[in-house]
Amino acid sequence: MSGSDATQSHSGSFAASDATGMLERFTHPVPLVGLVTVFALALRLVGLGTRVAHQDEARVAYWIARYVETGIWSYRPIVHGPFLVHVNSVLFSLFGASDFTMRLIVALAGGLLPLSALLFRRRLRDSETVALALLLATNPILLYYSRFMRNDVLLAAAMLFALGFFVRAYDAGGTRRAGYFFVGVACFALGFTMKENALLYAACWGGAAVLLYDHRLFLRRVGNDGVAAAFPDWSRSGASRLRDGDRSVLRRPLVYLGVGLLGVLEFFAIIVFFYAPRSQGQAGPGLWKALGRGDAWMFLAVVDEAIFGTWREFMGSWAGGHQSHPYLPFLEHHLGVIKVGALALVVLAVVGFLVDRYSGERPSDLVSFGFYWGFASVLGYPLVMDIKAAWAVVHVVVPLAIPAAVALALVFRWGWEGHQRDDDLSVVAAVLLLLLVGAQVGTAAYSTTYQHPQSPDNELVQYAQSSTEMDALLSDLQDVARENEGTDVLYYGEKFYAGNEAGHDVPPATGGWFARLPLEWYFEAADAEVTSTRDPSDLVGEKPPIVVALGDASTCDSEEDVADDVDRYMKGYVRYDVQRFGYDSGCTVSSVVIFVDQDALPADAPKPGTFG
């Protein structure tokens, strides 16, 4: 279906009127989507660094900071794709390592996501384009995880922009078609550098495309045109001309083949650039080393590692049964998150899909595509997730926002047309519906993102999230470490011990390093010198200004060294009890005690107590 045909058929889904025409002129999408985008950026940037780092944020940010120092990197599935690693390494180098800078690129991607609505202007009404931008800007799940250093919002944004550029390429003509196509390929490839479930996007798109083709076959059959009529007009006429001996018709397929091959080369060039190992000063192949030396064989080894080595690592981890678990509990959690953060959007999506499908001359390809893609994601992600986490719902919200925008714009137009007809009942009904949607979205967004961003009662919060109450203490700990000379932090006990502190430069970490998170990220951001011990005699005499010990191991099966055992060595130190997790999940090292030299603390330091 051509872009113009799609627009006409979709517009035919609803009765046009002079009032609707006036509305469409009033709701010109470009400036309105621009304003929505500015609003979305503001929502994501204000107070971006105030939430204490989640365990996942902390470990990845730590490894990025170490990459900045060492220049050594190779793909590890536990960190997902390398996009954040390489981009944040530049941000850390320019602006320093902090909670704000580590989340900045994700916030910008989430804030700019509403601009993608403009790419679908030929497939949507103007009011629907603006509605799509609004939904992408304000959805609570997209908002929360746009302020979180994870790849999910980045991936969803890259893939929605990729789809938008592919649609524009299909609808456009002349040289602009190739331009849109290559930008779409770039976005699509970047998605594969962000997270491995980019493969699921490709699978969902393939399934949705098959269903759309079935639409076309069915509609042609109803029209008695036969199955062959489901193919584009140019392909049917070209086949006929080719039978007549006209070889010029091969020009178009050859051009498309050439553009397609260039797109494949572009895709793999981006993959190689991001996934290629970096081995500055180390043995083994590295991208910059190979380019600097002009070593063709090393460059081929880099390409092999970036493509095939990455695939082997992926298959050995995420595709190797890592995520095996019962399906129904994960689906229940998935639906619970949708209920809290996307209930209005999902209801609107169902309404938009049904209205578009049954009220007009023919369904919109884009609206049906978005609904099929989103519905497959609702059912599919609980199957592939390795832990229960709300961030997976990001990949449901983005596609369902397309049919949801149709329903939201329909309610708005209904009220507008009622106003033009002096139909007070229609106006009141439309206003009430819009207020209901706005209240659900606004209340959920404020509560989950700003009021209780770390509460265990917040359905969007995963258990490995520490409390905001730690924030003031962490800031003072960083100041103490910056002002001290020599070793700044001593971890005590088996749970925190690591024989080789330098072994945490690249993942996976060894020993008790994971039990230190998120503290280790904050000490690394302050350039602290860290060591660990299992020997109580190391606590006698002069000690670093910060000593960290396990708080309470009563929930664990084995006996561990705990802070009460070392209290007697901590004369002159202030004790702070910290809960590293929002709530316990099995035998976790959650309760941690931090002893700080009282002479090193500022006068306005937090009073001793429990944080978290």
N, C-alpha and C positions, 0 to 999 in steps of 0.2 A: 504494500500500500504506500503510495507516495505521501509526502508530508502534507501537501494541500488536500489530498483526499482524506487523510486522517483528520485534519482540522475540520473539514466540512462535515464529515460523518459524525464527529464528536459534537460539533455545534448543533447538528441536527437532533441530538439527543434531547434537547430542551427547546421549548417554544421560544423563538426570538421575539423581541418586542422593542418598541422605541425606548422604553425605560431601561431595558437591558443594554441597548446600544449606548445610552447615556452613561450607564454604570461602567461599561467597559472603557469608555473614554476617560472617565473619572479615575479608574483604577489602572492607569498606564503602568505596566509592571516594572520598567527599568528604574525610575526614581524610587518607587515604593520598595522594591526588592533591595535597592541600595540602602534605604533607611533601615529596613529590617536587618540587614547585614551589620550595620553599625551598632544597632541595638544588641545583636547576638554577640558581637565582639566585646561590647561593654559587659554583658552578663558573664562572660567567660574570663575576662581579665581582672575584674575587680576582686581584690583579696585572693588572688590566685595562689599565693605562697603561704596562706595561713594554715591550711590543713596539714597536720603532721603526716609524713610520708607513710603510705601503706608498705607492707613488707616487699611486695613485688616492685613497687617504685624504688624502694631503697636499694635493693640488690642490683637492679639494672643501672640505676644512677651511679652507684659505686663503681661498677665495672666500666661505665663510660668515663668516669673521672680518671680511673686507672689507665684507660686507653689513651686519654689525653696526655698522660705522663709518659707512657711507655711506647706508644705508637704500634703496639702489637694487638692484632685482632684476627679472629677466625670465627666462622659461623658455629654457633651452639644452639640447638633447638630450644633449650630452656629459656633463652632470651628472645626467642622468635626472630623476626627479620631484622636486618641490619640498618634499616632506614633511621630509626631513632638514635642508634649508636653513632652513626656518622654525622647526622645533623646536630644532635646535641653536643657532640664533641666540639663542633665549631662554636656553638653558643657558649659552652663552658669556657672555651679558650678566650672568647671575646668579652663575656660578661660575668664570668665566675660561675662556680657550681652552687646552686641553691634550689630550693623547692620551686621557686618562681621560674627560673630558667629551664629546669628540667621539664616543666609542664607547658612551656610557652608555645612550642610548635604544635602541640596537640590542641591547645586553646585557639590558636590562629586557624587551624584547619576546621575545627568545629564552628568557629565564628564566621568563616568564609563559606561554609557549606550552603547557606541559603542562596548564594549566587548561582549555584548549580541549577536552580529552578529556571533561570533565564534560557538555559540550553534547550528546554522543552517547550518554548513559547509556541512553536508551530503545531504542537500536539495538544496544547491546553489553551483554554480561554485565558484572558489576561487576569481575571479575578482568581482563577485556579492557580495560575503561576504565583501570584502574591500569596495565596493561601498555602501553597507548598513551601514557600520561603518561611512563612510564619511558623509552620509546624516544625520545620527543621531547626529553627532558631530557638524555640521555646520548649520542645519536648524535654521533660525532666531527666530522662535517661541519657539523651544526647548531651544535655547541659552538664550533668554530673560527671560523665566520663570524658567530656571535653576539658575538664579541670583535673585530669588524672593522667599520669604518664603511662599510658598503655597504647598499643597499636590499633585498638578496635575502631575508635573514631577516625583515626587516620586512614585505615583501610576502607571503612564505609564511605568516607568522603572521596577518596581516590577512585573508588569503583563507581560511585554515582556520577562524578564528573566524567569518567571514562564512558559510561553509558550515554551521558548527555552529548558528548562529542561524537560518538558513533552515530547517534540519532541525527545530529546535525549534518554529519557527513552523508548519511543516507538521503536526507531531505534536500541537501544543497546541490548545486550544479557547478560545473567548470572546475577551475583550480582550487576553489575553496573547499571542495569535497575532499581532496587529498590532504589539505591543511588540517581540517577537522579530524580526519582519520589518524594522522600522525600524532596529533596532540592526544587523541583518545588512546592510542597505543602507549604513549608515554605514561599517562595516568594509570592505565591497566598494568603496565610493568612495575610502576612504583608500588601499586597495591601488593604485588608479589614480593616486594622487598620489605613489606611491613609485617605481614603475618601469614602463616601457612594456610589459613582458611580462605585465602584468596582463591584456592582451588574450589572451595564450596560455592563461591560466587560464580565461577565459570560453569559449575555443574547446574546451579539454579537457573542461570541464564539459558543454558542449553535446554533444560526442561521446559522453561517458559516459552522459548522460541518454538519448540515442538508443538506446544498447545496452541500458540498463535497460528502456526501453519495449519493445524487442524481446524481452527476457526475459518481460515480461508478456504480450505477444502469443502467444509460444510456449506459455507455461503455460496460458493460456486455451484455446488450440487443442487442447492435449493433453486438457484437461478438457471439450472439446466444447461450450464456451460461446459460441464465435464471436468474431469480431474486435471487435464492439461491446462485449463484456464487458471489454475492456481499459481502457475509460474508467471513471472513478470512479462509484460507485453513485449519488451525488447528482445527477450530470449526466444519467445515464440516466433516473432517475425524474423529474427536472425537465423533460426533453424531453417525456416522456409527459404530464405535467401541463399543460405549455404547449400541447400539441396539444388537450387537453381544455378549453382556454380559461382556465386558472388563471394570471392575470398576476402573482400574488404571487411566483412562482418567479423572476421577474427581479430580485428584491431582492438575492439573494446575488451574482449576477454584477455588479450595479451597485456593491455595496459593495466587491467585489474590484477592480473597475475604479478606483473612487475611491482605495482604498488604494494601488493600483499607480501611479496618477498622482502621489500624494503622495510615493511612493518615488522616482519619477523626478525630481521637484522637489528632494527631499533630495539625491539623487546629484549633480545639477548645481550645487546650492548649495555643496556641499563642494568640487567641482572648481573652481568660480569662486573661492572663498576662497583656495585654495592656489595656483592657477595664475595668478591676477590679477597683473599687473605692479605693482611698487612703484617709484615715481619721485620720492621725496622730494627737493624742491628742484630737480628737473629738468623739462625740457619733456616733454610726452607724458602719456598717461593713467596713473593709478596708483590703486590701490584706496583707500588712506587719503586721498589727495588728493580723489578723487571724493566719498567719504563726508563728508569734512570740509567741503567746499564745498557739498554738497547739489546737485551738478551732475548732473542726470539724463542728459544727453547724454554726459558723460565716463564716467558709470557704465556706460552701454550700450556705450561703446567698450572699457571694461575687460572687460565680459562677453564681447564679441566676441573680444578678444585672448585671454582665458583659455580659451575653448572652441575657436573656429575658428583663431585664430592658433597655438595649441598644436598643433592637428591638422596644420596646414600645416608647422610646424617638424618634427613627428614624421615625416610622410610624406617630407619632403625629406632626412631623415637616416637613421633606422633602417629605414624602409620603402622606401628608395631605392637598394637594392643595396649599402649600406654593409658588410653582413656576408657578401658573396659569397666563397666559399672551397670547397675540396674537402671533401666530406662525411665520407669514411671516416677521415681522420686525426683529425678532431674527435670522431668517434664512438669511436675507439680511445682517445683521451685521456679522454673521458667515462667509458668503462667502466673505465679504469685508476683513476680517482678513486673510482668506486663500489667497486672491489675493495679499496682501502685503507680507505675510510671508511664503507662501508655494505654490506659483503659479507654479514654476518650478517642485517642487516635485509632485504635483498633476498631471501635464501634463505627467511627466515621469511615474507615477503610472498607468495611463490609457494606455499609450503605452506599458509598461511592461506587464500589464495584457493581452492586446489583442495579443501581439506577442507570449507570452507564451501559450495562449489558442489556437491560430489558426495556429501556424507555425510548431508545432512538432507532435510527435506521440500521446501524451496525455498531458494534462495540469499538471503543478506542483501543488500538494495539498497546499503547503506552500504559493505560490504566489497567488493562488485563495483565500485561507483563509484570507490572509492579505488584499486583495482588498475588499472582502465582508465585513470584519470587519470594514475597514476604511470607506467604502461607507455608511454603516449603521450608523456610528458615525457622518458623515456629515449631514445626515438627522435627526438623533435622538437627538443630543445635544441641538439644538435650542428649542426643545420641553420641555426638562427637566430643562434648566437653569432658575435661578430665576432673574438674572440680565444679561445685555449684557456685556460680558467680554471675552477678547481674550484668556484667559488661557484654555477655553474649547477646543480650536483647537489643543492643545497638544495631545488630545486623538484621533484626526483625523490623525495627522502627523505621529505618531509612527507606526500604522499598514500600512499606505500607503507607508511608506519608504521601505517595503519589495518588492512590485512590482516595485516601482520606481528604486530600486537598479538593477533590471533585465535590465531595459531600459538604465540606465546610463552605466552599464558594457557593454552592447551591442554596444553602440556608441563608447566606448573606444576600444573594440575588433575590431570593424569595421575599425577604424583608424589604429590600429596595423597591422591588416592583409593587409590593403592597403599599408602600409609602406613596409611590406615584399614582396609584389607584385610590388613595385614601381608604385603603383597607386596613383599619386599625388592628383587626384580629391577626392578620398575617404579620404585621409589623411586630406586635407584642409576642407572638409565638416565635418568630425568628430571633428577636432580641433575647428572649428567655433561653432559647437553645444555645445561642452564642455565649451568653453569660454562664450557662451551665458548663460548657466546654472550657471557657476561660477560667472559671473557678477551679475546676478539677486540675487543669494544667498548672495554673499559677500557684495553687496551694501545694500541690505535690512538688513543684520545682523549688519553691521557697523552703519547704520543710526538709527536703532531701539534700539540697545543695548548700544552703546557707544556714539554716537553723540547727539542723542535726546532721552535719556531714560525716560524723564518725560514730554515731550512736548505734549500738547493736540492734535497736528497735527499727532502724532505717533499713528497709528491704533492699536498698541499693548498696549497702555497705557489706563487704565481704569480711569474714571474721579476722583476717590478718591485718586489720586496721587499728592503729594505736589512737589514743585519745588526744584531743586538742589540748588538754590540760598540760601535756608535756612540753608545749611550745616554748613557754618562757624559760623553763629549765634548760631545754636544749640550746637555746640561744646563749645562756650563761656558760654552759659547758663548752661551747665553741669558743667563746671569748677567753675562758681559762686556758684552753689548749693553745690558742694563738699567742697568748702572752707568756706561756711557759717555755723554758728552754730544756731540751732533752726529751726523755720519754714523757708523754702526756697522759696516756691511758694504760692501765693495767687491768686485764680481764683475769679473774681468778676462778678456778674450778674446772672440772672435767668437761662440763657442758660448753664452756667457752674456749677451751684450750685448742690452739693450733700450733703445731711444732714449727711450721714455716710460715711466718706472716706474709712473706713475699709471694706465697702460693695463691693469693687471692687476686692477682693481677687480671686473670681471665677466668671465666667460669669453666667447669663447675668448681666451687670453692671446696676446701677440705676441712677436716676437723670440726671444731665447734663454731665455725664462722657464721653459719646461717642463724644460729641462736642469738647472735649479737644484733641482728637487724631489729629496728631501723637505726639503732645507735651508730653502727659502723659507717653508715652513709653520712651522718652529720659530722662525725669525727674526720672522715675523709674530706668532706667539703671544707673543713677548717684546717686541712693539711696537718692533722695531728699525727704524732708518732705513737704507734700502738704496739703493745706486747701482751703476752699471756703467760700464765704459770699455773701449775698444779701443786706447787710446793708452798706450804704455809710459812716457811722460813723466809720467803721472798717478801712477806708482808712485815717483817721485823725491820725496824730502823727507817731509813729514808725511803719514801715511796713516791710514785708519780702523784700529781694533784688530783687525779680521778682514778678511782678503783671501782670496778664493776663485778658484782657477784650474783649468783642465783638467789632468788628470793625464797620461794617455797616449792620444794619438790615433793610435797606430800601426795600429789596426784600421780606420781610416777612409781613404777614398780621397783626401780633400783634406788639405792641410797646415793645422794649426791652431796657435794660440798655446798652449803648454803650460807647466806650472809650472816646468820646468827652465830656460825662457827668462827667468823673472822671479826666480829664486832670488837673483840678485845684488842685488836691490832689498830683500830681506827680512831685512836685518841686525837682530837683536833680536827676531825672530819665530820661533816654534816651528812646525815643519811636521808636519802630520798628513795621511796618505794615506787616503782614504775610498773604498770601493766602494759606489756608490749602488744597484746592482742585485745580486740574489742570484747572477746569472750573466749573461754577455753574451748579447744577442740581436741579432746583426747589428752594424751600426755605431752603437752606443749610447754616450752620454757616461756611462760608468760610473765610471772612475777620476777622482776629484776630489781636489785638494790644498787644504787649508785652512791658511792661515798665521795665527797668533794672536800678538799682542803678548805677549811673555813676562811683561812687567810687569803686564799686566791679568789674567793667569791666576792662579787660587788655588794655594796651595802644594801641594795634593793633586791637582792636575790630572793627567790621564792622561799617561803618558810618550809622546813622539813615536813614531810607528809607523804600521802599516797597520790600518785598522778596516774589517772586512767581509771 
